[in-house]
């Protein structure tokens, strides 16, 4: 009887009563609001040594008994606020991580509270409809056909993987799903990407059975864009050697410099050779909505598939990637299996996302993107992306005008530059080697200072500083402060590091 009573009146240690949940939630939202208001006054990163982070996290053993949720949330907030790199800070320009829109944080809370499993319509009807609408809106924003297939994934790697797998299924001249990569008599598959393509391509070739030797790295021009003529030659050479070209990867916004490949020309090469054309637009594709966008972004509409990361230039919290595939049936043909234990609604009006990608259980990533798209609208995104691009261009001009800085490149919202002491003659191997060492030291000092956060690129063996503005909080004053910081640190480090022989 006692056991029956316990089961009838169950009290789970993980539950929260409504009043307690409300009080904790209100307090946490207040703390987060205060944190967001304080971002500009905080260091971009505390630059804690690893030992300090481990010490702050504390106890390594799982606690035997539970603790009050209010105490736990307060401690977690302190840890995150005090020991995190703040990519929402107005002076964060490292890598390509967009400043997260506050509505995205609220959306993630709402999505987690309802907890729809977006693997199948039956498990998440309205969430599945919202995801489909989000995919359509992203396609409209970047100029892609709006009747596209697609889905939300974790980020650029996964979005690009899906395009890769759809291409392999569509273009391999045998049943690759059933026979794998070892089909009798199967020719070796070949994929083409520029030397500037993100490393996801190596992961994909490795994970999906081709091996990295299957990648043909096509050279780039002086602007770091893939050379279509060189691509055409490599395809013809491989065909003559008995290989099977199947995929060309163009890039809309390279990681190092933001260069946009000549997408229309690449699409023409793919059409001539009957190859799948995939565009890695994880960073740069959203720029297609802006009036100052590179003309080559019009080639997005010609691609068989496009990868886009809303957690980059659509400013939503990670994780949020998206893949668009021109023909929706290509995804089902690549991923769908229908086991008997999935007795789901067969109505053609519904969409079961487990058939469109590698995941079965899937979180509701689309909600934060859906809400942000509505809050800003097309006009709002056009303006924010255009302002980011103009700020990066302003940084290029500031570097070009400064006697101790050398401007490197500017594409989309990425600018590269380096510190060059005014009395040094650049170009000789010894001076260039020293400048690389000096600018590496400057980068390390900038990042550890907490005053700003940038990254680097290596262009023609020159180590350069790199700022990527995908941050709706950044102003021109922030970039002017970066220039002053780099020059000050450059002078200090040059005085300490320069060899006497230079």
C-alpha positions, 0 to 999 in steps of 0.5 A, a space after each residue: 500500500 505504501 508503494 502504491 501511495 508513493 506511485 499515486 502521489 509521485 514527487 519527482 526531484 527534477 520537477 518545479 512547482 509553477 510558482 517556483 518555476 515562475 520565480 526562478 524564471 523571472 529572476 534569471 531573465 532579469 539577470 540575463 537582461 542585466 548581463 546584456 546591458 553590461 556587455 560593452 563594459 565587460 572584457 570580450 574574454 576573461 582569457 582565463 588559463 585552463 586551470 582557472 576555468 577548471 577550478 571555477 567549475 569545481 567538484 569533479 564527482 557527481 553529487 549524491 544528493 540534489 541541491 536547490 535549483 535557485 542556487 544552481 541557476 545563480 551559480 551557473 549564471 555567474 560561471 557563464 557571465 564571468 568565464 565566457 568568451 562573449 561573442 555578443 560583445 560589440 568588439 567580437 570579430 573573431 571567426 564567423 559567429 554572429 552576435 545572438 539576437 535576444 529573441 533567439 534566447 527567448 525562443 530557445 527557452 520556449 522551444 525547450 519548454 514545449 520540447 517538440 521532437 522535430 523528427 516526424 510530423 506526428 511528434 511536432 506538427 506545428 514545429 514541423 510547419 514552422 521549420 518548413 516555413 523557415 526554410 522557405 523564408 531563408 530561400 526567399 531571402 537569398 534568392 533561391 527557389 522558394 519551393 526548395 527542400 531543406 531543413 535546419 541542422 546544427 551548423 555549416 559542417 552538417 549542412 554541407 554534409 547533407 549537400 555532399 551526400 545528396 550529390 553522391 546519391 544523385 550522381 554516383 552511377 550505381 546504388 551507393 546507398 545499398 552497395 556503398 563505396 565498394 560496388 564491383 567495378 565502381 569508378 573512383 568518385 571525385 569532388 572539386 573545391 578551391 584551395 580556400 574551401 572550409 575543412 568540412 570538405 576533408 571531413 566529408 570525404 573522410 567520413 563518407 568513404 571517398 577518402 581525402 585523395 578524392 578531393 581535387 583542390 582547384 587553384 584560385 585567382 589573385 582575389 582568392 576565387 576559384 578559377 573556372 578554367 582550371 576546374 574545367 581542366 581538372 574535370 576533363 583530366 579525371 574523366 580521361 583517367 577513368 574517374 567519376 567527377 560528381 560534385 563541385 563546391 563553390 564558396 560564397 564567403 571564404 573563411 579567410 577573406 570572405 571571397 565569393 567564387 564566380 558562382 555563375 561560371 562554376 554553375 555553367 561548368 557543372 551543367 556542361 559536365 552534368 555535375 552536382 553544384 553545391 555552394 557553401 554559403 554558410 557565411 556569405 549567402 545572406 549577403 545576397 539580400 543586400 543591394 551592395 552584394 557581389 554580383 556573383 551571389 546571383 549564382 546561388 539560384 543556380 546551385 543544386 544545394 546551398 548551405 547557410 548558417 543562420 547562427 552566422 549572419 542571421 544573428 541567431 544563437 548557436 546551433 542553427 544551420 540550414 541546407 537548401 536543396 533545389 529538388 526536395 525528392 533528392 533529400 528523401 532519396 538520400 535519407 529516407 527509411 521507413 521501418 515498421 515502428 515508424 507508423 506515422 501519418 502518410 498524408 502528403 500535406 505533412 513532412 517527416 524530417 527524419 526522411 530529409 536528413 541524418 537525424 531522427 530525434 531533432 530539436 526545434 532549432 527553427 523557432 529562433 530563426 523563424 522569430 528573428 526573421 519576423 522581428 527584423 523582416 527582409 528590410 531589417 536584415 538588408 540594413 544590418 548586413 549592409 551596415 556590417 559590410 560598410 563597417 568592414 570597409 571602413 576598417 579597411 580604409 582606416 588600416 590603409 590610411 595608417 602609416 603603421 598598418 598595411 591593409 590586406 583584403 576586404 570582401 563582404 564583412 571581412 577585412 584583413 590587415 597587419 602591423 608594419 613598423 614605419 621604418 621597415 622595408 617590407 618584402 625581404 624574407 627576413 623582414 617578412 618572417 619577422 612581421 609574421 612573428 610580430 603580428 602573431 604576437 599582436 594577435 595573442 596580446 589583442 585576444 588576451 587583453 579582453 579589449 577586442 577579439 579578432 582572428 588571423 589569416 595567412 595570405 601568400 605566406 603573410 600572417 595577417 590580422 582578420 576582423 569579421 563583422 557579423 555583429 549588430 552591436 558593432 559601431 565605427 567607434 569600436 573599429 577605431 578603438 581596434 586600430 588604436 589597440 593594434 598600433 599601440 601593441 604593435 609598437 610595444 612588441 616591436 620594441 621588445 622583439 625586433 632583432 638587432 640585425 633588421 
